[in-house]
Each structure stands twice: as C-alpha cells, then as structure tokens.
Amino acid sequence: KEPEKEEEEEEEEVGTPETFCLCAQVKINAKIRKDRAHCVYKPVVVDDIVRAKQKDGNLAKRAHWTTLDALVDDAVRKMHDLDVGALVVMDFNKLDVDKSKKIHLEELFYAPKSNAIAGIVSERDYLRAVAMNKVTDLTTVREIMTPAVDTATGMKRLISVEPYCSVLAAMQAMTTGHFRHIPVINSELQTLEGLVSLGDVVKAVISEQDEEIDVLEDYITNGGK
C-alpha cells in the first residue's frame, strides 16, 4: 500500500537542477508517446510540459497554490521563493474535503471536483493592484486575484486547457486572452494536472519544431523511406 501523501498549506522550496532542460525533456516525453503509438511524428501536447516540469521537481506538488485569505505579501514572497509567476488560488474550506485542516495531495489533485479553485493570482495582478494603490499590509489574495467566475456577471473568467491540448492551441488561448499562465485541468476526471506558463509553451513549440525538422531530415537522408 502506497504511503499516504500530505501537503501542508506551506510548500517547501524546491531547487532547479542546473542541467535540466525543459525543451529536451518535452521532446523525450513526446517521443515516448510517439513510440507507444507506433507513428513517425507526434505533436507536443500540454501534458508533455507538465510531465517535464514534474521531472524537474518544480511541479512535484501538481501546482503551486495559495488561499483566498492569504496575505498578498505572503503570496508574492512565495512566488519569488519558488521562482514562479502565478499561483492557483484555492478556497481552503472546499479544498479541505475531510475537514482535517491539512491538505492532502489527493485533495489538491481533485480540486476541480470539489469546486475549490477560486481563481489565479499572478505577478501582473499584483503589479496592477500596486499601480492602483490597492495593496496594503493587510490586503488579501481575493482582493487582487483574477477570479474563476465574475461575481457580477456570473461568467467564467479562468481559462484552462486539457492535458492533451496541443501546445499551439494553448499558446493561442493565452495570446487571445492576454494572460501568461494557464491551469491544466482534466475535465473528464475533474483533476488539476498542473500550471504552465507562456514561457513553458514557447519552449515546447521550439521542441516540437526541432522534432519535426529531425523527422524530415531523417526522411530525406533515407531517400523518403
């Protein structure tokens, strides 16, 4: 039986190995899927990025997160310490399904199922609030975040992508919506797979183009066989 995993509200800072290369790892993950499907070329999908970042250790706990009532100063400090540009914002009461006051990894993983994802807070949200003189020592995350649902209109504001969404489609969604971070949610299983940035997606696109070039060069070298 696998030992129970727990995650406290406070996460440990995880260092990034100097030898890690996201582009290379994404290419490896895409190749694994290609070999399993017995095809020559398979486009990179968002799940390849998530798995690559988990291997690096940065996403070992699925996605870095904070709560609605956390102080903005603490959230910004957490982003700085973890070297990330955004945090998923959780409603702690909904996330704490077993009411233990401790968040288990499974509860975080199934956050969409418990409707615990309240929004996302990014460095841009913080800078916007500072520019508007809305940040004090007592300002909470809920006051500056981008909410999952607009309370005034009831319309969904938090955009997410499926794990097997192509990286180009993810880039288009982020470019159209003018945001740099996007949660990866499996709508069928109602699970939170991770959080990817525009920078991650750009690196994955580069990896995809490199893979396509390799396939074409191999095709030409072997005389079209």
DASULBEL-V77430 format. One line per field, one symbol per residue. ss: DSSP state (@ for helix, = for strand, . for the rest). burial: + if it has 9 or more other C-alpha atoms within 8 Angstrom, else -. Layout:
BEGIN
ss->???
burial->???
END
This chain:
BEGIN
ss->.....==..............@@@@@@@@@@@@@@@@.......=@@@@@@@@@@@........===...=@@@@@@@@@@@...=====.@@@@.......==@@@@@.......======@@@@@@@@@........=@@@..==.=......=...==....=@@@@@@@@@@@...======....=======@@@@@@@@@@@@@@@@@@@@@@@@....
burial->------+--------------++-+++-+++-++-------+-+++++++++++++++++-+++-+++-+++--++--++----++++++++-++++----++++-++++++-++++++++++-++--++----+---+++--+++++++------++--+++-+++--++--+------++++++---+++++++++-+++++++++--++--+---+------
END
